[in-house]
Amino acid sequence: MKNDEIKKLLSDEEKRLINVFTDIDDTCMYYSEKVLSAMQRCGLTEACFNETTGYGYNDLGRDVIEAIYKDIFESEDAIVRNQFVSGSHALSVTLFALLRPGDLLLSISGSPYDTLHEVIGIKENPSSLKSFGINYDQIDLLNNDFDYDRIKEYLTNHEVKVIEIQRSKGYSTRESIIIEKLEKVIKLIKEIDSNIIVMIDNCYCEFVEKVNPIQVGADIVVGSLIKNLGGGLAPNGAYVVGKKELIDLVGERLTLPGEGREVGPTLGVNKQILQGLFFAPSVVASSLKTAVLTAKVMEKLGYKVSPKAEDKRADIVENIEFNSPEKLIKFVQGIQAGSPVDASALPLPWDMPGYTDQVIMAAGCFTQGSSIELSCDGPLREPYIAYMQGGLTYEYGKLGLIKAIEFLTKID
Ligand SMILES: *Cc1c(COP(=O)(O)O)cnc(C)c1O
């Protein structure tokens, strides 16, 4: 297909999406107001952009950032740090902070995110939780929902310390978990044993729905700053929000027992973290519109997509099923060619550490590995699904999609 032809297809399909886009705009307005008033209430001043070095004692900006996150999530406490290398690191720190030898960790959303396999010890690693005598078990989802009966039975017969729930689908074909389902399962868990710590991997889900996991009873919630809440500006880092006593434990594990959250130099990133958060509602809305349009257009072109354009969404990820390795590769290469950075690089499938199948990735991003910027990847296995997400602006999202369709249709 030629560029003009694709542009016409996009604008025709876009016209059918007015209602979906209106809902996205409404959520964007809701969170914009929430972010703005949190910044005002928490006393954000220019002095917060100053940096600390060395130990990082008395970092005003860091304290205000954490107060703002606490306010937005309506949580008891928050830790938001550039010392978290990534979302995966924050998830690992949180698990090590909450669990002790002999404790039992249970996942009720099936296999956790790939990078957690060595953390937990599903895949052997001499530094895993398992190596410290921490046990793990999992209950798979059933027809895209929690297996309520098995969960109930399991919890009645086992003493579980932490339940981990991953909302976004990762490299699986299941649906991501919307807040209503989360609410229902947390209620069930708490009815059986209110002491079980419910921990949520919230990556990709922030600012998509109006209610967040803390508001439906989650004890602790973890996410990455090179995804939704970093707004494309945060250079790295992650956040953990939740009960104060749990956030204290996370702080003690991230730095050292005794110093905890009192230390941690921000080295000049406060302004980027804050400005990124300021942009986040709009960046998430742009990513959602890019995903919705992609769903509509790719379905029109005959591909199976998930979620569909009009489906309720929990995250910003769009799956496109190609049923052909060549088509998956071409589409991903097109996304790379439509990127602002490294547009001339040609991505090829490679053996990524920690993954079983070869993976192909397009990431022409300003921040390495940032997947709130338009990015697309997929494992080379049947049914050859591309996982596409991000888009700092809707316009750049559309331009990336146009290039991907150009590449894809060249081989038809
Ligand atoms: C991206 C992601 C992570 C890890 O975040 P990084 O910042 O990339 O390490 C964990 N869980 C889920 C569901 C994710 O999508």
The ligand as a Tripos MOL2 file, in Angstrom:
@<TRIPOS>MOLECULE
LIG
   15    15     1     0     0
SMALL
NO_CHARGES

@<TRIPOS>ATOM
      1 C1          7.5690   -3.8340   31.5850 C.3       1 LIG1
      2 C2          7.0290   -4.7030   32.6070 C.ar      1 LIG1
      3 C3          7.7880   -5.0060   33.7320 C.ar      1 LIG1
      4 C4          9.1920   -4.5340   33.9400 C.3       1 LIG1
      5 O1          9.4140   -3.1530   33.8460 O.3       1 LIG1
      6 P1         10.8440   -2.6470   33.3220 P.3       1 LIG1
      7 O2         10.9180   -1.2080   33.7190 O.co2     1 LIG1
      8 O3         10.8560   -2.8470   31.8190 O.co2     1 LIG1
      9 O4         11.8620   -3.4910   34.0020 O.co2     1 LIG1
     10 C5          7.2120   -5.8350   34.6720 C.ar      1 LIG1
     11 N1          5.9600   -6.3080   34.5250 N.ar      1 LIG1
     12 C6          5.2090   -6.0210   33.4490 C.ar      1 LIG1
     13 C7          3.8270   -6.5830   33.3340 C.3       1 LIG1
     14 C8          5.7140   -5.2030   32.4500 C.ar      1 LIG1
     15 O5          4.9710   -4.9210   31.3880 O.3       1 LIG1
@<TRIPOS>BOND
     1     1     2 1
     2     2     3 ar
     3     2    14 ar
     4     3     4 1
     5     3    10 ar
     6     4     5 1
     7     5     6 1
     8     6     7 2
     9     6     8 1
    10     6     9 1
    11    10    11 ar
    12    11    12 ar
    13    12    13 1
    14    12    14 ar
    15    14    15 1
@<TRIPOS>SUBSTRUCTURE
     1 LIG1         1 GROUP 0 **** ****
